[in-house]
Amino acid sequence: MNMNINVNIQRSHPNAIIPTFGTEYAAGCDLYNNDCEVVIHPNEKAFINTHIKFEIPTGYAGFVFARSSLGCKNGVVPSNCVGVIDSDYRGDVIVCLHNHGNDTFISNVGDRIAQMVILPTPKVTLNVVDDLTCTDRGTGGFGSTGK
């Protein structure tokens, strides 16, 4: 199934690097540090501005994930695990990175800092009810499926 959507983007800084897809079939586009050199010491976080604004279509949202290379090699990942860019947001995408590693991490202008995947997000209506349908799992919590 070929599902293509168009997403308008805008630079808020004239030299901002436009997000790129690493391969033809990459799910996420790479987001770049378009701000300044950022030093993140172990167990600290820093906000990095991409200086890119997205016009994500209604019914979709952008999800900002870690780049595997930064997370696995350096322990540097988005501090909120996954950032959510709603379709009605029009400001700069800013990524807050947290350094879980043991070494100081430096991000330079032009470095890839995260990736964004745009996914469908249906409009959800929450219904308050007296009872929920029963399942085999029921109220089994953490680890309950590994019995």
C-alpha positions as CSV (number, residue, x, y, z in Angstrom):
1,M,0.0,0.0,0.0
2,N,1.5,3.4,-1.0
3,M,0.2,6.0,1.4
4,N,1.7,9.4,0.6
5,I,0.8,12.6,2.5
6,N,2.1,16.1,1.9
7,V,3.5,18.0,4.8
8,N,4.4,21.7,4.5
9,I,7.4,22.9,6.4
10,Q,8.9,26.3,7.0
11,R,12.4,27.5,8.0
12,S,12.3,30.0,10.9
13,H,16.1,30.6,10.3
14,P,17.4,31.1,6.8
15,N,20.2,28.5,7.2
16,A,18.1,25.8,8.9
17,I,18.7,22.4,7.4
18,I,15.5,20.8,6.0
19,P,14.7,17.4,7.5
20,T,15.9,14.5,5.4
21,F,15.0,10.9,4.9
22,G,18.1,8.6,5.2
23,T,16.8,6.1,2.7
24,E,14.0,5.8,0.2
25,Y,11.9,3.7,2.7
26,A,12.9,5.4,6.0
27,A,9.9,5.9,8.2
28,G,11.2,9.0,9.9
29,C,12.9,12.2,8.8
30,D,16.1,13.3,10.5
31,L,15.8,16.5,12.5
32,Y,18.9,18.7,12.7
33,N,20.5,20.9,15.3
34,N,20.0,24.3,13.6
35,D,20.7,26.3,16.7
36,C,24.2,26.4,18.1
37,E,26.8,24.1,19.6
38,V,25.2,22.4,22.6
39,V,27.2,20.7,25.4
40,I,25.2,18.1,27.4
41,H,27.0,16.7,30.5
42,P,26.1,13.3,31.9
43,N,22.6,13.2,33.5
44,E,21.8,16.7,32.1
45,K,19.5,17.8,29.3
46,A,19.5,20.6,26.7
47,F,16.9,22.1,24.4
48,I,17.9,22.2,20.7
49,N,15.9,24.2,18.2
50,T,15.5,22.7,14.7
51,H,14.2,26.1,13.5
52,I,11.8,24.1,11.4
53,K,8.0,24.5,11.6
54,F,5.6,21.7,10.4
55,E,2.1,22.0,9.1
56,I,1.0,18.5,9.9
57,P,-2.4,17.6,8.3
58,T,-5.4,17.1,10.6
59,G,-5.7,13.4,11.5
60,Y,-1.9,13.0,11.8
61,A,0.7,13.9,14.4
62,G,4.5,14.0,14.3
63,F,6.3,11.7,16.8
64,V,9.9,12.7,17.7
65,F,12.0,9.6,18.5
66,A,15.6,9.0,19.3
67,R,18.1,8.3,16.6
68,S,19.4,4.8,17.2
69,S,23.0,5.9,16.7
70,L,22.8,8.6,19.4
71,G,20.8,6.5,21.9
72,C,22.8,3.3,21.5
73,K,26.3,4.7,21.1
74,N,26.1,7.8,23.3
75,G,23.1,7.3,25.6
76,V,21.5,10.6,24.2
77,V,17.8,10.4,23.7
78,P,14.8,12.8,23.8
79,S,14.2,13.5,27.5
80,N,10.5,12.8,27.2
81,C,11.1,9.6,25.4
82,V,8.8,10.5,22.5
83,G,7.8,14.0,21.6
84,V,4.4,14.6,20.1
85,I,3.8,17.4,17.6
86,D,0.1,18.0,17.2
87,S,-1.4,18.9,13.9
88,D,-2.5,22.4,15.2
89,Y,1.0,23.3,16.4
90,R,2.8,25.8,14.2
91,G,5.9,26.7,16.2
92,D,9.5,25.6,15.9
93,V,10.2,21.9,16.7
94,I,12.5,21.9,19.7
95,V,14.1,18.7,20.9
96,C,15.1,18.3,24.5
97,L,17.9,15.8,24.6
98,H,19.0,14.0,27.8
99,N,22.4,12.5,28.2
100,H,22.2,9.1,30.0
101,G,25.8,8.3,29.1
102,N,29.0,8.7,31.1
103,D,30.7,11.1,28.8
104,T,29.9,14.7,27.9
105,F,28.1,14.9,24.6
106,I,28.5,17.8,22.1
107,S,25.9,18.5,19.4
108,N,27.1,20.9,16.7
109,V,25.1,22.8,14.2
110,G,24.2,20.4,11.4
111,D,24.2,17.3,13.5
112,R,21.2,15.0,13.3
113,I,19.6,15.0,16.7
114,A,16.3,13.0,16.5
115,Q,13.9,11.6,13.9
116,M,10.2,12.4,13.4
117,V,7.7,9.9,12.1
118,I,4.3,11.2,11.0
119,L,1.5,8.8,11.9
120,P,-2.3,8.8,11.6
121,T,-4.1,9.8,14.8
122,P,-7.8,9.2,14.8
123,K,-10.1,11.6,16.7
124,V,-11.0,9.7,19.9
125,T,-14.2,10.2,22.0
126,L,-13.9,9.0,25.6
127,N,-17.1,7.4,26.9
128,V,-17.6,7.0,30.6
129,V,-19.3,3.6,31.3
130,D,-20.2,1.6,34.4
131,D,-18.5,-1.7,33.1
132,L,-15.9,-2.6,30.5
133,T,-15.9,-5.7,28.4
134,C,-14.1,-8.7,29.9
135,T,-10.9,-10.2,28.4
136,D,-8.6,-13.1,29.3
137,R,-6.0,-10.8,30.7
138,G,-8.4,-8.8,32.7
139,T,-6.7,-6.5,35.2
140,G,-3.3,-8.3,35.0
141,G,-0.7,-5.5,35.1
142,F,3.0,-5.4,34.4
143,G,4.4,-8.7,33.3
144,S,1.1,-10.4,33.4
145,T,1.3,-11.6,29.8
146,G,4.6,-13.5,30.4
147,K,3.0,-16.2,32.7
